[in-house]
Amino acid sequence: MPEPGGSGPSSRPAFAPMITDAPGLNWAGPGDAWSRAWGAHPQQAPVLPAGNGFTTLAGPRPAALPPMPDRPPAPVPPPLLNPAAAVAVLPLAARTAASGPTAEDIALVRHSLGVLEPVADRATAHFYAVLFLRNPELRALFPASMDVQRDRLFRALLAAGQAAGSPAELTAYLDRLARGHRKYGVLDEHYGPVGEALLAALERYCGRFWDQSTEIAWRRVYRAISEVMIGSAAADARENPAWWQAEVVAVDHRPGDVAVVALRTDRPYRYRAGQYTTLEVPMWPRVWRPYSLASAARPDGLLTLQVKAVPAGWVSNALVQRTQPGDVLRLGPPGGTMVVDHDDDTPLLLLGGGTGIAPMLAVIEEVAEHGRARTVEVFYGARRASDLYARERLAELARLHPWLAVRSVVAEGAPVDGGPTGPLPAVVGRRGPWEEYAAYVSGPPAMVRRTAAVLLDAGVPRERIHHDLEGV
Ligand SMILES: NC(=O)C1=CN([C@@H]2O[C@H](COP(=O)(O)OP(=O)(O)OC[C@H]3O[C@@H](n4cnc5c(N)ncnc54)[C@H](O)[C@@H]3O)[C@@H](O)[C@H]2O)C=CC1
């Protein structure tokens, strides 16, 4: 592998073997570890609208729906999907709903979102109540705890509604959402029942602000949303599976309840350094959590994650405390925008707090592999020295690559390796200048938020501050 700036191949291999006795690919099939692990959930159509709530498991809707005691019949009942087919027989309002959203529709949708915001919790609870009342067979397919889904639903709803006036932004958002939802088993026909439940919740909680124009506006916007998502999912299905099976090939326990988990997927898993995957463990079906990929894509196909067991962290605790080689997990598609452009020489500032160092390790490996000269400065933050589980790996990388500078930053106690002390955002703010750098920030949300603010103050343009936190 050429070193950045070097003219020829280096004597060092780009990737040392991670696990020498890892099982081969193509091991998945009837009777394999995956099938045994998931035997209790055969052929699950594991639909959980974890990310947006515009989608759900379907299944035939009962022929005779129980009446909604607290909701009068909808004044305008056009379908939310494929309205073109039914347009000739629909009443005027329905025909209007079949065309695309107008500027007025978008204003009405945004206004109703503003009305809904203070009662978001109750509105999303109502959404699920209507959904499950009309489609009772769906409840068993959602995870036991719906709290996270509720939060995500409303955030996705807000995001889609707010972005409705910016087609490019909305399409990109929905495209990611649709691709990420294939692992839940979402089908085209699920969008209709979900849309109806959504409208029921909106109608109820917008109160006197809900009128026929608002309903038609929502129907147009929702139809546009559904069409983009259905198209994106279909395009993705031509290239990728809905999920990947991943066999655990090693679990390396580190101080501070951290485990480095090495995985081998059943099919090639294409991702960029800095991205994350979503993961489901057999112990908690239908509960998916994101984890940054801790190594650059390797020729042997192995992936690594760095996971910390945290109180009430169902999936993290299962991974750190219960998972062993041979176990089989499932991965969703890679996501996240913390990827590095290797075509320019902008110096990189990589800021990782706790297990937030994981994507930075992957980025360093990818820069090294790419072989173009650029400065890379890393600040690795932890509360105390004993939490710096990746210190040795970073020191090894710094020894290998002269363009890499690593500083360990502890918030409490004596300096480590002569590095600075204090909260990571404050330490970064005291250093610099950073105006010329592209910054990548990963770690606890408060750390990411504060660090992004410090970098902006330090003159780093917003578009050069990369992280996965929404709304910052
Ligand atoms: N792509 C991403 O954004 C990733 C995020 N994470 C997240 O990173 C977190 C890591 O947790 P731990 O290892 O327990 O880290 P931790 O809580 O021990 O903190 C690590 C660093 O963040 C700083 N920090 C913590 N709270 C802060 C605050 N309120 N303000 C300013 N700085 C603060 C600490 O001083 C320390 O330098 C988890 O929440 C995990 O979900 C992990 C991997 C990737």
The ligand as an SDF file (V2000), in Angstrom:
LIG
                    3D

 44 48  0  0  0  0  0  0  0  0999 V2000
  -21.1790    8.1930   14.6740 N   0  0  0  0  0  0  0  0  0  0  0  0
  -21.3550    8.6280   15.9040 C   0  0  0  0  0  0  0  0  0  0  0  0
  -21.7200    9.7820   16.1540 O   0  0  0  0  0  0  0  0  0  0  0  0
  -21.0600    7.7070   17.0280 C   0  0  0  0  0  0  0  0  0  0  0  0
  -21.5470    8.0160   18.2760 C   0  0  0  0  0  0  0  0  0  0  0  0
  -21.2970    7.1970   19.3170 N   0  0  0  0  0  0  0  0  0  0  0  0
  -21.8780    7.5760   20.5840 C   0  0  0  0  0  0  0  0  0  0  0  0
  -20.8100    8.0340   21.4060 O   0  0  0  0  0  0  0  0  0  0  0  0
  -21.1410    7.8060   22.7540 C   0  0  0  0  0  0  0  0  0  0  0  0
  -19.9330    7.2010   23.4130 C   0  0  0  0  0  0  0  0  0  0  0  0
  -20.1830    7.0050   24.7650 O   0  0  0  0  0  0  0  0  0  0  0  0
  -18.9890    6.7850   25.7820 P   0  0  0  0  0  0  0  0  0  0  0  0
  -17.9690    5.8900   25.1750 O   0  0  0  0  0  0  0  0  0  0  0  0
  -19.6330    6.3500   27.0560 O   0  0  0  0  0  0  0  0  0  0  0  0
  -18.3530    8.2410   25.9100 O   0  0  0  0  0  0  0  0  0  0  0  0
  -18.1860    9.1450   27.2230 P   0  0  0  0  0  0  0  0  0  0  0  0
  -19.4890    9.5120   27.7630 O   0  0  0  0  0  0  0  0  0  0  0  0
  -17.2230    8.4430   28.0940 O   0  0  0  0  0  0  0  0  0  0  0  0
  -17.5360   10.4800   26.6170 O   0  0  0  0  0  0  0  0  0  0  0  0
  -16.4950   10.4870   25.6730 C   0  0  0  0  0  0  0  0  0  0  0  0
  -15.9840   11.8890   25.4460 C   0  0  0  0  0  0  0  0  0  0  0  0
  -17.0440   12.7950   25.2500 O   0  0  0  0  0  0  0  0  0  0  0  0
  -16.9250   13.8860   26.1650 C   0  0  0  0  0  0  0  0  0  0  0  0
  -18.2310   14.2720   26.6470 N   0  0  0  0  0  0  0  0  0  0  0  0
  -19.1390   13.4590   27.2350 C   0  0  0  0  0  0  0  0  0  0  0  0
  -20.2380   14.1630   27.5630 N   0  0  0  0  0  0  0  0  0  0  0  0
  -20.0090   15.4330   27.1660 C   0  0  0  0  0  0  0  0  0  0  0  0
  -20.7650   16.6330   27.2360 C   0  0  0  0  0  0  0  0  0  0  0  0
  -21.9710   16.6750   27.7870 N   0  0  0  0  0  0  0  0  0  0  0  0
  -20.2220   17.7690   26.7130 N   0  0  0  0  0  0  0  0  0  0  0  0
  -19.0030   17.7360   26.1510 C   0  0  0  0  0  0  0  0  0  0  0  0
  -18.2410   16.6410   26.0690 N   0  0  0  0  0  0  0  0  0  0  0  0
  -18.7370   15.4980   26.5710 C   0  0  0  0  0  0  0  0  0  0  0  0
  -16.0940   13.3500   27.3020 C   0  0  0  0  0  0  0  0  0  0  0  0
  -15.4110   14.4090   27.9520 O   0  0  0  0  0  0  0  0  0  0  0  0
  -15.1480   12.4360   26.5800 C   0  0  0  0  0  0  0  0  0  0  0  0
  -14.0880   13.1700   26.0160 O   0  0  0  0  0  0  0  0  0  0  0  0
  -22.3740    6.9570   22.7720 C   0  0  0  0  0  0  0  0  0  0  0  0
  -23.4650    7.7920   23.0400 O   0  0  0  0  0  0  0  0  0  0  0  0
  -22.4800    6.4490   21.3450 C   0  0  0  0  0  0  0  0  0  0  0  0
  -23.8120    6.2320   20.9480 O   0  0  0  0  0  0  0  0  0  0  0  0
  -20.5000    6.1080   19.2010 C   0  0  0  0  0  0  0  0  0  0  0  0
  -19.9850    5.7610   17.9730 C   0  0  0  0  0  0  0  0  0  0  0  0
  -20.2490    6.5250   16.7870 C   0  0  0  0  0  0  0  0  0  0  0  0
  1  2  1  0
  2  3  2  0
  2  4  1  0
  4  5  2  0
  4 44  1  0
  5  6  1  0
  6  7  1  0
  6 42  1  0
  7  8  1  0
  7 40  1  0
  8  9  1  0
  9 10  1  0
  9 38  1  0
 10 11  1  0
 11 12  1  0
 12 13  2  0
 12 14  1  0
 12 15  1  0
 15 16  1  0
 16 17  2  0
 16 18  1  0
 16 19  1  0
 19 20  1  0
 20 21  1  0
 21 22  1  0
 21 36  1  0
 22 23  1  0
 23 24  1  0
 23 34  1  0
 24 25  1  0
 24 33  1  0
 25 26  2  0
 26 27  1  0
 27 28  1  0
 27 33  2  0
 28 29  1  0
 28 30  2  0
 30 31  1  0
 31 32  2  0
 32 33  1  0
 34 35  1  0
 34 36  1  0
 36 37  1  0
 38 39  1  0
 38 40  1  0
 40 41  1  0
 42 43  2  0
 43 44  1  0
M  END
$$$$
